[in-house]
């Protein structure tokens, strides 16, 4: 969600802050601002909308100084106005914040009763005013922040700057990611390694409860008890320094096109030599149940994996939405595993669900794209999906790599439980290794999809249908379409059509049917015929045999390569992504940064 960055540098900091914030645009935001200290004077600039508006403001109202903080804000409290934009300031302190302060109302009432002024509707301002109150009472900046943080409820990453102190930044973290970057005569704070990558290749991740005091030549990290803490330094991957569209119009288009390459690399890591290559701790013997937990697209990947684990390995699976999981207080078997799937590895609800499972299950497994993330670090075992940096808010290549990783896990479970022969495993691995080539072939339908999207863009509502593992793909197709084109779309299990959704069918509602020629194909076609009998417009997505058998009378068809049933959900993600992308292009919406959405959701 919000992206924050702080720099104590040796050069003018405003351009560095704006450039760092540009690298955080993928997180989603509605306003942006920076604050600097120049010759001891604290000042700030804020603007609503895109970062270009802040850049324009800085041309007319420059902000000098070599110490500064900045933020792209995603609103949790208060409308999109300059007054609600970050950084917030009270007296001699300014602050940026990623997260949510749950007890801000009581803090605001208390501080207002002391006569301290507020100018925004945000939860964040209560923190900066609280710190000011402690500073006014004679506390040092570090002590003021530590006392304030101890009173906060919620999830937050904070970065403070102080009037008259151009060699001091203070950061704090609880439940939202924050890192410290190290330089020579310069140091940094950021919510994302991506923001810091052009300035440093070495950083430390703060842990929950940490407060960090930063100068140009020193970094002191204090734990939740106020004791000095030693957080390990890690190197930033070099690919983080190279974030560009590579000649594509949008990051999403680039990331869709990268899927054959990243899948090939991910599968090579897991299936080298025609055998499964997983960490030693991945052993499903004695496991009696799996709980898969995630949010959004990652949750849909878990729904697909449920079919794989149950059908291939005979292993019962519960799939939960992370935001509901821990509040349901589910009983968990001590012989079960809990698997948490997250692209960012920082998803607040998923991280909270992971912590609920501590000491309740035999093993906690993370399936993440960021090996240094909180979810990865707190799991017993972490499996990187190796998708590379994904900038587009609507997940594409990360989804495919999540599916591939879960598919390999399901095969391992099937072997460990004696459900697959070595010959069957070899066949499945060969099919996985052929998958990148099939996806390359599937990407060739893009021009045809673009023409279909021109008509689809006029729809007010779209239904997606699928059976078996294609039901979650119907959900994914609908999710992608609504995320970036803003068309209302719903995914249904095909067999549920006559239990309600069929009432919506008419000539104005396109129905996308995802139906590879598998064991359930004929049943899916029967449901499709029910749509066509009511003048519904059917877009059939199937292989050549399926289209030949059932394509007559369809509004449009898309032909996919033939693929083993086991892997159809990964392949059929491609048309789902392309339909959403080209429909969004036809509607003229912001493909990479759709309204109201954030890439990394770090609040509940």
N, C-alpha and C positions, 0 to 999 in steps of 0.2 A: 504494500500500500504506500503510504507516504515514504518519500526518500529523503534522507537527511545526510548532510556532509558538513564537516568542519575542517578548516585549514589554518595552521599556524605556519606561515611561509616566509620566504625571503623575497618574494615578488608581489606585485599587486594581485590581490586575491579575488576580486570580483570576477574577472574572466575565468579563473580556475573554478570558482564555485558554479558559475553558469554552465561551464563545460561538463563538470561532474554531474550536475543535475540533469543535463541532457541525457546522460547515460542511464539515469534513473527514470526516464519518462515512461519506460515500459511498465513500471509498477502501477501506473494509473494516477491521475492527479487532476485537480480543478483550479489550482492557483499556485503561485510560487513566490519566493522572496529570499532575500539575503540580508545579513547584517554584518557590519565590519567595525573594527576599532581602528581609528586613524588619529595619530598624535594624541592618543588617550581619549578620543571622543567616540562614543558608540552611536551608530546611526544605521538605518535600514531602508530598504526599498521593497515594495510588495506589489504584485499585480495579479489579477484574476485571469483565467484562461491559460493558453499555452505559454511556454517559456519565451517565445518570441516577444510577447507583450512585456515581460520583465526586461528582456534585452533592449527593447525600444525605450523603455523607461530609463534604463541606465545610460543610454546615449544622451538623453536630455537632462537627466539628473544623476551624474556620475557618483560613484561611491568608492572613495579611495581607502587604502588600508591594506596591510599585509596579514591581518588576522580576521577570519570571518567564518560565519556559519550560513547554511542555506537549506531550503526545503522545497520539495514539491508536495503539496498537501492534497490528501484525499479526505473529503469531509466526513467526519463522524458526528460532529455537533456544530450547528450554525450553518447558515447558507453560504453561498459562494460570493463573498464580498471581500474588499480590501481589508476591512477591520477584522475579519475572521481569518485572513491569511497569515501564515507564519513568515518570519519569526515574530513571536509575541514579546513584548517588552513591558517591564514595570520598573520604574526607577532606574537603577544602574545595571540591570541585568536583562539580557535577551535570551530567548530559548526557542529551539525547534523540537518537535515531538512527533514520534511515530507511535501510534497505539491508541489507547483509550483510558481515561481516568474515570473509574466508576463512582468514586465518592466526591466528584467535583462540586456537586451542589452544596453539600455540607461545608466543604472548604470555602466555597465562595461566600456562603452566608456568614461564616466565622470571620473571614477577612474583610468583608464589607462592613460588618459591625465594628471593626477596628478603624473604619474610615478609609481603607485602601480602595482606590478606584479600579473599575473594570471597564474595558471598552469593547469587548467582543462577546459573542454568544458561545464561545468554545469551552470545552473541558480543559484544554491546554492552559488557558490563561490562569486558571486557579493555581497551577504549579508555579508559574513564574512569579505570581504575586506572593505565594507562600514563601518562596526563596527570598524575595525582596524583604518580606517581614522579618526573616531571620537575619538578613544583612543589616537591616535598620536597627536590630537589637544588638548589633556588635559582633555577630558571628563572622568567621572567615568564610570566603566563598565555598571552600570544601566542606566545612562543617554545616553551612546553610543548606547545601545540596543534600548532604547525608541526612540531616534532620527532616528535610522535606520529603525525600524519597521514602523514608521509613513510615510516613503517614499516608502514602498513596495506595489505593486499591485499583487493580486493573493490570493492563499490559502496556509497557512503555519502553521506548528508547529515547533518551533525552540528551541534548547537547546545549551547553550554556556558554555565553560570552559576557564579559563584564566591562562596564565603562571604566576607563582609566587603566585597564590591564590588557595590554596588547600581547602579552606572552602567557596567556592562561586560557585554557578551555577545560570544561569539566563535562564528562559524559556519565550516563547511568543507564542501566539495563535491567528490565524485569519482564520476561515473556515476549519481548520483541528483539530482533537481532541488532547488534551493534558491535563494531570492530574498531580497533585502533591501528592506524598505519604508521610505519616508521620510515623516516627519511634522514638525511644528513643536514642538521640544522633546521629541519622542518618535521612536523608531525601532524597527524590527521585523525579525524574520526569520521566514520561513515556507517550507514545502515546496510551497505551492500559493498562487497569486494569489487563489484563492477565499477562503482563510482570512483574507487581509489586506485584502480589498476594503472591509469596513466601516470600517477604520481609516485607510487611505491609498489614493490613486489613482495613486501613483507608486512604481515599484520598479525594481531592477536584478537581472538574472539572473546568478548566479555561473557561471563556467566551470569545467571540470574542473581540479582542483588548486588552486583559489582558497581562501584563508582570509580571513575578514572580521572585523575588530575594530570593534565597534559601541558607541557611547555615545549618550546622548540628543541630543547636538548634533553628532556626527561619525560618519562611516563611512569606514573605511580598508580597501580590498580589496587583498590581496597575491596575486600569481600563484604558480604552482608553483615558481618560482625565488626567491620571497621579495621580488620587486620590486613596488612600488606599481602597481596596474593601474586603468585607467579603464574601467569597464563602463557602457554606455549606460543612461540612465534611460528607462523606457517608461511609458505611461499604461495603467492598468487599464480595460478596457471597462466601461461603466456597468452593463451587464446582469449583471455578476458580483455587484453589490450587491443584486440582487433575486432571491434563491433561495427559492422557496416552491412549494407544491404546487398553488396556483391553484384550490383547491376540490376537487381530486382526492384520493382516499384515499391514493394512493401516487405517488411521483415517476415510477415506471415507467408508470402509467396516464396521467399527464400527458404524458409524453414520447412514448408511442404516439400519443396524440391530437394532438400537435403536428406530426406528420409531414407532413400536407398543407401546413401553413404554412411549415415550415423547408425542405421540398423546393422549394416555389414560390420562396422567396427564393434558395436556392442555384442553382436552374436559371435564374432571371432573371439572376443574375450571369454565368452561363456561356453563355447562349443569347439574350441580349438582341437584339431586332431580327431574330430568326429566323436568326441566324448564330452560329457558335461564337466565344465570347469567352474566350480563354485567353492566358496570358502569351506574350510573343514567343518565348521559348526553347522552347516546345512545338512541335517540328518533327520529325516521324518520318522524314523523308527520310534514307536511308542507314542507318537503324537495322536491324540484322539479327536482333535477338532482344530479348525483355524478360524480366527476372527480377522477379517480384513476391514480396515478403517481408512477413510479418506474423504475428501471434499471434491465437488465439481467433477471435472473430467477424470481426475484420478479415481474417484468413486466409481465411475463408469468402467474404468479399467478393472477395478476389483469385481464388479458384477460379471464381466466376461470371465475373469479368472475363477470365479465360483463354478462355472460350468466345467472348466478344465480340471480343477482339483477334484471335483466330485465324480466326473465321468472317467477321467484317466486314473486317478489315484484312489477313488472310493473314500475320499476324506471329506467329512461334513464341513461346510463353510457357512459362517454368518458374515454378511456384509452390512456394515453400518456407516451411516453418514456421521462424520466426526462430531458435528455440532449437536447431535442427539445422543451419541453413544454414552458419554460419561454421566449425563443427567438421567439416563435410563437406569443407571447402576446395574448393568447386566452381570449375572453370576458367570464366572469364568472357571473353566476346568484347569486345575494345576498341571495337567498333561497337555494343555493346548498351547498353540502359538498365536501371538497377535502380530499381524503384519500391517505396517503403516506406510501408505503410499502418498508421496508429496513431491511435486516438481521442485519447489523452492527449498523444501526441507525446513521451512519456518512457519508453515500454516498453523495459526494459533490454535484452532479447534483440534487439529490433528495432534499437535504437540501435547495439548491438555489431555486428550484421550490416551496417548501413550503413557503419560504419567499416571493416569488412573490404573493402567494395567501393571504397573510396577509391583512386583512380589505377588501377583495374582496368576501369572501364567509361567510356563516353562521357559519361554524365550520370546523376546521382542525383536522383530526384524523391521528394518527400515528399507524401503525401496525409494530412492531419492536421486535427484539429478545434481545435487550439490553435496559432495562428500563431507565438507566441513560444516554443514548446517547443524542446527540444534537437534533436529530429529535424528540425524545420522549419529551425532555424538552421544545421544542419550539412549540409543537402542543397544541391545546386546550384540547385534550383528547388522551391518549395513551393506546393502547391495546397490552400488551406483548403476544408473541406467545408461550413462555415457551418451546422452543426447547432445551434449554441448550446450552453449548458452542459447536460451530461447527468449527472444525479446517480445515477440507478438503476444498480446494478452491472451488470445485464444490459443490454447495449447494444441500443437500438431505433432511435431517430431517427438516431444516428450511423451505424449500419449502412446505413440507407436512403440517407443523404447520401453515404457512401462509395461505394455502388453507383452513385448518380447521377453522381458525379464521374468514376468509372472508365468509365462508359458514354460520357460526353462525350469523355474521352480516347480511347476506342476509335473513336469517330466521327472524331475529328481524325486519328488514325492511318490510318483507312480513306481519308480525303480526301487526306492527304499521299502515300499510296502508290497513288493512282489507282484505288481499289477502289469508290468511290462516285461517282455522278453528282451534280451540284448538286441535281437534282430529288429524288433519293433522300435526300440529306442534309436537305433541307427537310422531307420527310415524317417522317424520324426526329426532327427537332427538334420538329415539331408534336406528335408522339406523346409526347415527353418533357414538353412543356409541358402536355399533357392529364393527365399522370400524377397530380398532386396531387388533381385532382377525382375520379379513379378510386379513389385511396386513401381519400378522404373517404367515398365510397360503400362501399368495403370495410369501413370501420370500423363500419358499421351492423350487421354480423353479430355484434357483441359479445354481445347478449342470448342469441342462439342458442349461441354458443361457451360462455357461462357454464353453460348447461344441460348441454351435452356434457361440460364439465369436471367436473361433479358426479360423473359416472360414471367419467371418466378418472382421477380422483383415487384410485380404488380399485385401479388397476393397479399391478403390481410392475415390469412391463417394457412398453415401448412401442417399436415400430419405425416409422421414417419412410422412405418410398420416393419416389424421383423419378428422372427420366431427363434427360440433357442438362443444361442450366443449372438444372433443378429438383433435380438430385442435390445440389449444394451447399446448396440450400434445405432439403432433407431433413436434411442435417447441421446446419444452423442451427436447424431446429425441434427436433431432438433435444437440441442443446446448450442451447437456452433452457429446455426442459422440465426437464432434469436440474439446471441451474443454480439454479433458484428453487423447484422443487417437490420435488427430491431423488428423483424417480422415475428409475430406470435407463432410459435411452433411447438408441437407436442410429439413425443415418441410413445408408442404403445406396442405391447405384445400383440401380434396379429390376432391371436385368439380372443383378445379382449374387445375387439372392434364392435362386435354385436352387443356388448354389455354396456353400451353408452356412447362411445365416440362416433358410431355410425350415424347418429342423429345430426352430426355436423356436416355430413357429406352432401355436397352439391357441386355444380359445375365451376364454382369459384374457389373451391378448396383443393389445391394440389395435394396428392397423396404419394409420398415417396416410399416405395416398397423395396426393401433390401433383402434379396432372395437368391443366394447362390444355389446351384442345383445340388442340394444336399438331401438328407433323409426327410427333412420337413418341408421340402419345396412344394409338394403338391398341396399340402395343407395351407401354406402361405398363399399359393395361387388361388385357392378357393376363397380365401378372405379378400384377395385382390378383385376377384370377380364380383364379390358383393359390393365393392366400391364402384366398379364400372357399371353395374346394373342400376346404380343410382346417379348416373351421369357424372361420376367422379373422374377427375383428371389424374391418371396414374403415370408416374415416372417409375418404371421398373429398372432396377439395377441388378443385373445377374450376369452369369457367364454366357458364352455363345449358345450353349445347349439350352440353358434356361430361357433366354430371349427367344430362341427359335420355337420353343414349346409354348410359351405363354405371352409373347410380346404382341400378338395380334390384338388390335383395339386399344393398346396403351397410348396415352398422350405422347410420351417420349420413352426411349429406352437408352440405357448405357450398358455397354458390354465390357465386362471385366475378364481378366485372365482366369483360367481354371486354377483352382487352388485346393489342397486338401481341406476338408471340413474344419479340422483343428485350427487352421491358420486364417480362415476366412475373415474373422473379426479384424485382424490387423490389416489385411489388404483392403477391406471395405471401409476402413477409416479414410482412405484417399478420396473416394467420391463424396463422402460426407464433408470433408474439409474443402474440397474444390467447389462444391455447391454453395457453401456458406461464403467462401471468399469471392466468387464471381457475382453472387447476388448482392453482396455488400458493395462491390465495385459498381454494379449497375445502379444501385440506389445512391451512390455517392457518399456513403458513411465512412467514418474513420476506422479503417480496417485494423491497424495495429494498436490503436488506443481507443477502443469503444467507450462510449459514455458510461459513467457510473461504475466501471469495472476496474479492478486492480489485479496486477499479475501475482503479487505476493500478499496474501490476506493475513495480516498479522494482528488482527483483532477478532474477537468472537462476534 
